Amino acid sequence: MTAYDDDTPAELRGLTTRMDPVPPHLIALAKESLAWRDTDAALAQLVRQIDLAGVRGEDLPDLFTFTAGELTIEMEVAVTGLTAALTGQLVPPQPASIRVDHADGPTWVEADPLGRFSVACVTRGHLRLHCHPAQGGPVQTSWTLI
């Protein structure tokens, strides 16, 4: 190998960072997503997503269902422009503290004794819920794009 061959990977790396750099906001979001993880929380899997947009020409909300063990989180997302409103319920019904992680940072909300919760003005993009129910341990959903 010549000296030129040894420098080629470094030159290519430099070329890609100069010509197509990663946007700073994506780097910040990636770092924040690692800071928000909780290794003790059970991961609630997305088991159903229903996109009703465009049905009969109306702007209907998207419906999401997540499950982890005995807990089910049902969530309706109504999008208005650049923000969304979340309305949800925990099954079985129970009070809980819920953190909504989204692009503007975490938002905390309380679920009532019937398991109902709502959050207004969530910035569109990726979000996840981190739920601390009255019964059982913490549960967090996977990241979901709204």
C-alpha positions as CSV (number, residue, x, y, z in Angstrom):
1,M,0.0,0.0,0.0
2,T,1.1,3.5,-0.7
3,A,0.8,6.5,1.5
4,Y,-2.1,7.7,-0.7
5,D,-4.0,4.5,-0.1
6,D,-3.7,4.9,3.7
7,D,-5.1,8.4,3.5
8,T,-8.1,7.6,1.3
9,P,-10.6,6.6,4.0
10,A,-9.8,9.7,6.0
11,E,-10.2,11.9,2.9
12,L,-13.6,10.2,2.1
13,R,-14.8,10.7,5.6
14,G,-13.8,14.4,5.4
15,L,-15.6,14.7,2.1
16,T,-18.9,13.4,3.4
17,T,-18.9,15.6,6.5
18,R,-18.1,18.7,4.3
19,M,-20.6,17.9,1.5
20,D,-23.5,16.4,3.5
21,P,-23.1,17.1,7.2
22,V,-25.6,15.8,9.8
23,P,-28.0,18.6,10.7
24,P,-27.3,19.9,14.3
25,H,-30.9,19.4,15.4
26,L,-30.7,15.7,14.5
27,I,-27.5,15.3,16.6
28,A,-29.2,17.0,19.5
29,L,-32.3,14.8,19.2
30,A,-30.2,11.6,19.1
31,K,-28.3,12.6,22.2
32,E,-31.6,13.5,24.0
33,S,-33.2,10.2,23.1
34,L,-30.4,8.4,24.9
35,A,-30.8,10.6,27.9
36,W,-34.5,9.7,28.1
37,R,-34.1,6.0,28.2
38,D,-35.1,4.0,31.3
39,T,-33.6,0.5,31.5
40,D,-36.1,-0.4,34.3
41,A,-39.2,0.3,32.2
42,A,-41.0,-2.4,30.3
43,L,-41.2,-1.6,26.6
44,A,-44.8,-1.3,25.3
45,Q,-45.0,-2.6,21.8
46,L,-47.2,-0.9,19.1
47,V,-49.8,-3.5,18.4
48,R,-52.2,-1.5,16.3
49,Q,-52.1,1.8,14.4
50,I,-55.1,3.0,12.5
51,D,-54.7,6.0,10.2
52,L,-58.2,7.4,9.5
53,A,-56.9,10.5,7.7
54,G,-58.7,11.0,4.4
55,V,-61.6,8.7,5.3
56,R,-64.7,10.4,3.8
57,G,-62.6,13.6,3.2
58,E,-62.4,14.4,6.9
59,D,-59.3,15.0,9.0
60,L,-59.8,12.2,11.5
61,P,-57.3,11.4,14.3
62,D,-54.8,8.5,14.2
63,L,-55.3,5.7,16.7
64,F,-52.5,3.9,18.4
65,T,-52.6,0.9,20.8
66,F,-49.5,-0.2,22.8
67,T,-49.3,-3.2,25.2
68,A,-46.8,-4.3,27.8
69,G,-47.8,-7.2,30.0
70,E,-51.3,-6.5,31.5
71,L,-51.2,-2.7,30.6
72,T,-52.6,-1.4,27.4
73,I,-52.2,2.3,26.4
74,E,-54.7,3.5,23.8
75,M,-54.0,6.9,22.3
76,E,-55.7,9.2,19.8
77,V,-53.6,11.8,18.0
78,A,-55.4,14.7,16.4
79,V,-53.0,16.8,14.2
80,T,-53.5,20.5,13.6
81,G,-50.8,22.1,11.6
82,L,-47.4,21.6,13.3
83,T,-48.9,20.4,16.6
84,A,-51.0,17.5,17.8
85,A,-53.3,16.8,20.6
86,L,-53.1,13.5,22.4
87,T,-56.0,11.8,24.2
88,G,-55.6,8.5,25.8
89,Q,-56.6,5.8,28.3
90,L,-54.9,3.2,30.3
91,V,-56.4,-0.3,30.4
92,P,-57.1,-1.5,33.1
93,P,-58.2,2.0,34.2
94,Q,-55.8,3.4,36.9
95,P,-54.2,6.7,37.8
96,A,-50.7,7.3,36.5
97,S,-48.0,9.9,35.9
98,I,-47.2,10.0,32.2
99,R,-44.2,11.7,30.5
100,V,-44.6,12.5,26.8
101,D,-41.2,12.8,25.2
102,H,-41.3,14.9,22.1
103,A,-39.1,17.3,20.0
104,D,-39.7,20.2,22.5
105,G,-38.7,18.1,25.5
106,P,-40.7,16.2,28.0
107,T,-44.3,17.1,29.0
108,W,-45.8,15.6,32.2
109,V,-49.5,14.8,32.6
110,E,-51.6,12.8,35.1
111,A,-54.0,10.1,34.2
112,D,-57.2,10.2,36.3
113,P,-58.5,7.2,38.2
114,L,-60.3,6.0,35.1
115,G,-57.0,6.0,33.2
116,R,-57.8,9.0,31.0
117,F,-55.2,11.6,30.0
118,S,-54.7,14.3,27.4
119,V,-51.9,16.6,26.2
120,A,-52.4,19.6,23.9
121,C,-49.9,21.3,21.6
122,V,-47.3,18.5,21.2
123,T,-44.9,19.3,18.4
124,R,-45.3,16.9,15.5
125,G,-42.4,14.4,15.0
126,H,-41.3,11.5,17.0
127,L,-42.8,10.9,20.5
128,R,-43.0,8.3,23.1
129,L,-44.9,7.8,26.4
130,H,-43.3,6.9,29.7
131,C,-46.0,5.7,32.0
132,H,-45.7,5.3,35.8
133,P,-49.0,3.5,36.7
134,A,-50.4,3.1,40.2
135,Q,-50.1,-0.7,39.7
136,G,-46.9,-2.3,38.5
137,G,-43.7,-0.8,37.2
138,P,-43.0,1.8,34.7
139,V,-43.8,1.2,31.0
140,Q,-42.6,3.2,28.0
141,T,-43.8,3.0,24.4
142,S,-41.5,2.8,21.4
143,W,-40.8,6.0,19.5
144,T,-43.7,6.8,17.2
145,L,-43.9,9.3,14.4
146,I,-46.9,11.6,14.4
